[in-house]
Amino acid sequence: MAVRAAVLPAVGSPLEITGIDLPEPGPGQVRVRLAAAGVCHSDLSLSNGTMRVPVPAVLGHEGAGTVVAVGEGVGHVAPGDGVVLNWAPSCGACHACSLGEVWLCANALGGAADVYARTTEGTDLHPGLNVAAFAEETVVSAACVLPVPDGIPLTDAALLGCAVLTGYGAVHHSAQVRPGETVAVFGVGGVGLATLQAARIAGASKIVAVDVSPEKEELARTAGATDYLVASDTTAREIRALTGKQGVDVAVECAGRAVSIRTAWDSTRRGGRTTVVGIGGKDQQVTFNALEIFHWGRTLTGCVYGNSDPAVDLPVLAEHVRAGRLVLSTLVTERISLDGIPAAFENMLAGKGGRALVVF
């Protein structure tokens, strides 16, 4: 059956909106009709080669939809069920999984090398980050779908699959923000907006949002920021001025840029904690000297997928949504069609907006 999809023909090439042929689901597979998919900066990183996956590929990893068919042996979902796509399913058998660190699973992205579909001309296609959500329908491993929690609309549920899990996990699992602590969030895109809300939920007393764009202030304050700064070479000094000359307890970097990682570190107090969520390229080199590492006693931590276990964390997030503490609509700055994805990529490159949501 032919469906429309956003295909990356080669690294560095523009996305092509075209027809692809999807097979019926085989054993252990599920076919999903997408309701919505978020346009994440990670998709841009795949398209420009910062992150490597086999190509040609259908991108998109943050999505939700309805099961239309299941293959042999699939029992936890059935046709008609709403599901959230899980782009990094853990295997349960590798060393990281044995330690309970399922977000570092060695085999999570094994499916990205598979051929899951073909163009209408017969060219093999790979599923980006396992799930190929930039398409009207997709076929994925059963491990890549989780039931949508009760009371969450499918279009909103798409955001739970990456932006919200990552931002919430950065605050609650990685940085472990405690009530009354002060937090700075660098980068007010989709993940940054989710991080701001997570900091508010955690009970942070002051939440400083930092971005290169002054136009994002209203978005940031709606998500929970108490203060907003336009990024500059004096940002760290300004943050210390807002916190009694101490610096924040926690900084969360969501941009993946050397300058903002370094500024986030400089913005924390002595003994403060910096969590890096953003995915930067190998050319983004961050430098520290040995004396400052000793003197400041700070910690700098990488954070993959929010250090989250989707099966455990999705119900928690859903409860925050139902209680009104987590407002998913504030993450979305525009709703677009499949044809609007290339323009959404351009907006991300220009640092505009929060999350574009593809609605099918």
PEQUI-V846714 format. One record per residue. N is the residue number from 1. NEAR is the number of other C-alpha atoms within 12 Angstrom. Layout:
n-><N	N>
near-><NEAR	NEAR>
//
This chain:
n-><1	2	3	4	5	6	7	8	9	10	11	12	13	14	15	16	17	18	19	20	21	22	23	24	25	26	27	28	29	30	31	32	33	34	35	36	37	38	39	40	41	42	43	44	45	46	47	48	49	50	51	52	53	54	55	56	57	58	59	60	61	62	63	64	65	66	67	68	69	70	71	72	73	74	75	76	77	78	79	80	81	82	83	84	85	86	87	88	89	90	91	92	93	94	95	96	97	98	99	100	101	102	103	104	105	106	107	108	109	110	111	112	113	114	115	116	117	118	119	120	121	122	123	124	125	126	127	128	129	130	131	132	133	134	135	136	137	138	139	140	141	142	143	144	145	146	147	148	149	150	151	152	153	154	155	156	157	158	159	160	161	162	163	164	165	166	167	168	169	170	171	172	173	174	175	176	177	178	179	180	181	182	183	184	185	186	187	188	189	190	191	192	193	194	195	196	197	198	199	200	201	202	203	204	205	206	207	208	209	210	211	212	213	214	215	216	217	218	219	220	221	222	223	224	225	226	227	228	229	230	231	232	233	234	235	236	237	238	239	240	241	242	243	244	245	246	247	248	249	250	251	252	253	254	255	256	257	258	259	260	261	262	263	264	265	266	267	268	269	270	271	272	273	274	275	276	277	278	279	280	281	282	283	284	285	286	287	288	289	290	291	292	293	294	295	296	297	298	299	300	301	302	303	304	305	306	307	308	309	310	311	312	313	314	315	316	317	318	319	320	321	322	323	324	325	326	327	328	329	330	331	332	333	334	335	336	337	338	339	340	341	342	343	344	345	346	347	348	349	350	351	352	353	354	355	356	357	358	359	360>
near-><19	21	29	31	42	43	43	38	30	24	25	19	19	22	34	28	26	24	27	36	28	35	26	24	28	20	18	23	32	43	45	46	38	44	35	42	50	55	50	47	45	41	42	36	31	38	37	25	22	22	22	25	32	30	33	37	46	51	51	52	46	52	51	51	46	37	36	26	29	32	26	18	17	24	20	23	31	25	22	18	28	36	45	51	52	45	43	42	39	33	25	21	18	18	17	19	20	16	13	19	28	29	39	29	28	21	23	30	30	26	33	35	25	27	29	38	40	31	31	19	13	15	19	25	39	39	45	48	43	41	52	50	52	56	48	39	45	54	48	50	41	39	34	44	47	40	38	36	30	19	20	32	25	34	33	42	44	51	53	54	51	49	50	50	50	48	52	48	45	45	52	36	30	34	39	33	37	24	21	18	30	42	53	62	62	53	50	53	50	50	53	55	54	52	57	56	49	46	46	39	34	31	23	32	26	34	46	52	49	46	39	27	26	21	20	33	30	25	36	43	28	26	40	38	37	28	31	36	35	27	30	20	18	19	33	34	25	30	41	27	20	28	26	16	17	23	37	42	43	49	54	59	51	47	40	35	26	25	28	40	40	30	40	53	45	40	43	44	34	24	24	33	38	43	46	46	46	42	33	29	21	14	12	18	15	21	15	19	11	10	10	16	18	13	15	23	19	28	28	30	28	30	33	31	41	43	36	38	34	38	29	19	30	35	24	26	42	34	18	26	30	19	14	17	24	36	32	40	31	37	43	36	28	24	26	24	27	37	25	27	39	29	23	32	35	20	23	29	22	15	23	28	39	43	41	41	44	41	33	30>
//
